[in-house]
Amino acid sequence: MKRNQGMWLTFVLGLALAMGLAGCADPSPLPTDGPYAEAVPRGEEVEILGPEEIDATAGAYLQAMANLMLGETSSEKATALERAEAAIPDSEFQRDLRVRIVAWRDQLAEMGLTYKSARSRVCADAQILGDDGRLYLCAREETGLLANGDEVEEGMASAHVFVYEKVGDTWTLVEDRQVEPTGLLPEDGCYERSFINEKGELQTITTLPSAASEA
C-alpha cells in the first residue's frame, strides 16, 4: 500500500542549518486549488491560531513524531513513544503510523544508520473554519534528521491538514489528515542513503519494496 508521497531532500555540509535559519517557502495554493482540497470541507478562510499556538500544537506533534527516529537506549525510545502518543488523540491510524515509524527506525539501526537529532516545524498556508464548526489548518511540514557520524542533514517536506475542535475557549488538535503522509517512512518502500558509519567509512544502504507494500 502506498503511504508516503513526501519528498526527501539531502542538504550538504554548509546548508545543513539552512532550514533553521531561513523562513518558510512561499505558501502553497489555497485549499480550493491545491493539494489540500479533498481534505478540507466547505468553510471560511480565517486567522484564528497564531504562530505560537500552531507551534505548541501541530508543531509539537510533528516534533514528537520525528523524535521517534531517535534514541539509543530502551528508556529513551520508550519516552519518545509516550510523548508521541500524548501529542494527539489516539486513533487506529496514529497507532499504525507510530508502529511503522518505530519499525523503520529499528530497521535502519540494524543496517548501521542511527540519528542523533531531529527538528520539525510547521509552515502554515491557510486556516479554514469549516461549516461543521471545526478549524482546519492547512500547513506544510519541514523535518530534518541528522545521522550519527555524519554532517549531512536529511529532510522532507509534506502537506498536512491539522483538524482542531474548540473545547471551552481553546482550539485543541484532534486529527492529522496527512495529504502527503510522513516522509519519515520511505516512499513505496524504496530508500537509498549514504552515510559515514561508526568506523568512519562511507556506507550506502538500499531497501526495496516489500510484498506487503506492493499489495
Residue pairs with C-beta under 8 A, 6 or more apart in sequence:
1 212
1 213
1 215
2 187
2 188
2 213
3 100
3 181
3 185
3 213
4 158
4 180
4 181
4 182
4 183
4 185
4 186
4 187
4 188
5 158
5 180
5 181
5 187
6 141
6 156
6 157
6 158
6 180
6 181
6 182
6 183
6 187
7 156
7 157
7 158
7 183
8 154
8 155
8 156
8 183
8 187
9 154
9 155
9 156
9 157
10 152
10 153
10 154
10 155
11 18
11 19
11 144
11 152
11 153
11 154
11 155
12 152
13 151
13 152
15 153
16 144
16 146
16 151
16 152
16 153
17 153
19 119
19 121
19 142
19 144
19 153
19 155
20 119
24 121
24 123
24 140
24 142
25 123
25 140
27 123
27 125
27 126
28 34
28 35
28 36
28 125
28 138
28 140
28 159
29 35
30 36
30 45
30 125
30 126
30 138
31 37
31 39
31 40
31 126
31 128
31 136
31 138
34 125
35 159
35 179
35 180
36 125
36 126
36 138
36 159
36 161
36 179
38 179
39 136
39 161
39 177
39 179
40 128
40 130
40 136
40 138
40 161
41 128
41 130
41 131
41 132
41 136
42 130
42 131
43 128
43 129
43 130
43 131
43 136
44 128
44 129
45 126
45 127
45 128
45 129
46 127
46 128
46 129
46 135
47 127
48 127
48 129
48 135
48 171
49 57
49 124
49 127
49 135
49 137
49 164
49 171
51 124
53 171
54 122
54 124
54 137
54 139
55 121
55 122
57 162
57 164
57 171
57 172
57 173
58 122
58 137
58 139
58 160
58 162
58 173
58 176
59 120
59 121
59 122
60 87
61 87
61 88
61 162
61 173
61 176
62 120
62 121
62 122
62 141
62 143
63 118
63 119
63 120
64 80
64 83
64 84
64 86
64 87
65 84
65 87
65 97
65 98
65 101
65 120
65 182
65 184
66 118
66 119
66 120
66 143
66 145
66 184
67 80
67 83
67 84
67 118
68 80
68 81
68 84
68 98
68 101
68 102
68 105
68 184
69 101
69 104
69 105
69 115
69 118
69 145
69 184
70 76
70 80
70 115
70 116
70 117
70 118
71 77
71 79
71 80
71 105
72 114
77 102
81 98
81 102
84 98
85 98
88 94
88 173
88 174
88 175
88 176
89 174
89 175
91 175
94 176
97 181
97 182
100 185
101 182
101 184
101 185
104 184
104 185
104 186
105 115
107 207
108 114
108 205
111 205
112 195
112 197
112 198
112 203
112 205
113 147
113 193
113 195
113 203
113 205
114 147
114 148
115 145
115 146
115 147
115 148
116 146
116 147
116 148
117 145
117 146
118 143
118 144
118 145
118 146
119 143
119 144
120 141
120 142
120 143
120 144
121 141
121 142
121 143
122 139
122 140
122 141
122 142
122 160
122 162
123 139
123 140
123 141
123 142
124 137
124 138
124 139
125 138
125 139
125 140
126 137
126 138
127 135
127 136
127 137
127 138
128 135
128 136
128 138
129 135
129 136
130 136
133 165
133 166
134 163
134 164
134 165
135 163
135 164
135 165
135 166
135 171
136 161
136 162
136 163
136 164
137 161
137 162
137 163
137 164
138 159
138 160
138 161
139 159
139 160
139 161
139 162
140 157
140 158
140 159
140 160
141 156
141 157
141 158
141 159
141 160
141 182
141 183
142 155
142 156
142 157
143 155
143 156
143 157
143 183
143 184
144 153
144 154
144 155
145 153
145 154
145 155
146 152
146 153
146 154
147 154
147 195
147 196
148 198
149 195
149 196
149 197
149 198
149 200
150 195
150 196
152 195
154 193
156 182
156 183
156 184
157 183
158 178
158 179
158 180
158 181
158 182
158 183
159 178
159 179
159 180
160 176
160 177
160 178
160 179
160 180
161 176
161 177
161 179
162 173
162 175
162 176
162 177
163 173
163 174
163 175
163 176
163 177
164 171
164 172
164 173
164 174
165 171
165 172
165 174
166 172
186 207
188 209
188 213
189 207
189 208
189 209
189 210
189 213
189 214
190 207
190 208
190 209
191 205
191 206
191 207
192 204
192 205
192 206
192 207
193 204
193 205
194 202
194 203
194 204
195 202
195 203
195 204
195 205
196 202
196 203
197 203
